[in-house]
């Protein structure tokens, strides 16, 4: 074998070794892929923000609409027969760009009202016009739809909001394109954030609870007896008890629990502090 042939064999072996090395490192599971990406971040091949967004993209493919939707009880809605002048305070106070339009009750969504569609009629002082004359067709999606599919549908339809329906066709909540994008870019984290659990024990009598915790889960954990009637989540229960969407720091006592809003925005409650009251304090609000 001459030198030229030897070089060719050596180069071929190096190529095979590199190829074998590549396939040996190829991740076989999602967790293995994340481990490789986290290792790359530690070596500063990608920055922390990029890693966070990649993790968010992977998470979106696993989550479903019901995991991030705004529950029905927390929706700001307008009635189809309401006049423009009647809904203006709600539109101004909430500053939402879109509102579900309901018929008989919250479970019956008949359309979507865009706040910008009100402007011509407000300028012309045509404030007696009913909402049903202005509403647009709503996009309805099942609770089980995957978020990555939902995001693609939002983009294809040029829509920003969809009404989530249950197996019986009743509205169970709403989802926006922003809700999905937040899963990718993330929210500002704080010391109250939870991982996968709905409920986190802080001390013997103090807990942090996600607002999306199902009432059945809350009852099971605390041996409580809150009834699931108009609402499905503990956040919906708080909104129903207060009669409005609370701000951070607001409190309400229900049975032997003192609820305090830890995190909320102008659309929903995110996180609650739950304090178990002493028997002698259950009749009054605790400090």
Helices and strands as residue ranges (DSSP letters): H 3-25, H 30-42, H 48-60, H 65-68, E 70-71, G 72-74, E 77-79, H 84-94, E 98-102, E 109-114, G 115-118, H 119-123, G 131-133, E 140-142, H 147-157, E 161-165, E 171-176, H 177-185, E 199-201, E 206-210, H 215-222, H 234-242, E 251-254, E 257-264, E 269-276, G 279-281
